[in-house]
Amino acid sequence: MLKVAFYDAKAYDKPAFEHYGGLHNMQFRYLETKLNEDTAELAKGCDAVCVFVNDNVNSAVIDRLYEYGVRLIALRSAGYNNVNVKHAYGKIHVVHVPAYSPYAVAEHTIALLLTIVRRIHKAYNRTREFNFSLSGLTGFDFHGKTVGVIGTGKIGRIFIDICRGFGMHVLAYDRFPAKDSGIEYVTLDELFEKSDIISLHCPLTDETRHMIDAAAIGKMKKGVVIVNTSRGALIDAEALLEGIKARKIGAACLDVYEEEADVFFEDRSGHIMNDDLLARLISMPNVIVTSHQAFLTEEALDNIAETTVNNILSCFNNDGVCDNELCYRCGHIEQCKKERKQKCF
Ligand code: NAI
């Protein structure tokens, strides 16, 4: 029987994992705490750990897990910027769920945009108090506007299709543009200069960290709407706040936030908010924050559980080959062992 320590477990995770794990006699040890150096010990006796976006799988955590006999880190997310994959190489295999529902994230992105631009969040609160005034609720048409999409992978492309349905003009930037896709690629500067709306769909890497900073905001149109459903640290949140205060940024929608790890996914309603920057952003009438919920659909939760259980099974079966294994060399054609040997190491 394979044993898996399941960190940062939430009630909505369990039904699907119990279902798919149960089919293969897999035992999950559900832990409400996040994985860090202090909690790694809770995985003692387990073959694998199952982690999510705010578990901190740094080098010290990896060393401890290895010492405790853990041989697999199974991310139940697509992004893996929270795992030191370089340090894990040669010790602990790392697998992820490359796609569970790109539709969920793309649809949430457009939901946020429609809400902020048409002031639905304001109207909802007003009508609940029988305030039927329209003053201050003027939005703008999406039709005919230019949307700049950064990252044209699975989610970015679905988002592009949705935007085209609205009759928007789509510009895109990607470090690795998709060939023959019919997507109009431009430089990042041109995207900043021409877009009415900017949506982020690229991964968080050393290169993309704070790609939206004061300099980038300076190049944007006055009144630009920025939406981030990718990773918080793509945006320098202090620069974003300054841009909003200066009336340069017309609105911002954030499903992710650089310092989200201690607050997102938790009920903090009875607590004093220590993060002044987040509190100030939330206080703005033209900012909407959702707590990393873009993925949260029934379809996505089901796919996450099914793929994660299959990933774990594949890694522990005879040949140990798992299509969703990843390492720091993946994609680097010269160095990638997986392309030749099907395994990262
Ligand atoms: P993907 O891997 O299919 O696409 C990512 C795209 O970004 C690729 O086309 C890649 O070439 C491009 N890219 C890589 N480096 C870049 C750079 N320096 N500049 C511009 N583009 C670059 O990934 P997918 O599935 O579309 O997911 C995108 C991101 O969405 C993930 O990295 C993850 O951080 C985030 N995400 C957020 C969720 C949420 O609940 N808010 C859920 C799932 C993913």
Boltz pocket constraint, residues with backbone or C-beta under 6 A from the ligand:
constraints:
  - pocket:
      binder: B
      contacts: [[A, 78], [A, 79], [A, 98], [A, 99], [A, 102], [A, 105], [A, 150], [A, 151], [A, 152], [A, 153], [A, 154], [A, 155], [A, 156], [A, 173], [A, 174], [A, 175], [A, 176], [A, 177], [A, 200], [A, 201], [A, 202], [A, 203], [A, 204], [A, 205], [A, 207], [A, 208], [A, 229], [A, 230], [A, 231], [A, 255], [A, 256], [A, 292], [A, 293], [A, 294], [A, 295], [A, 296]]
      max_distance: 6.0
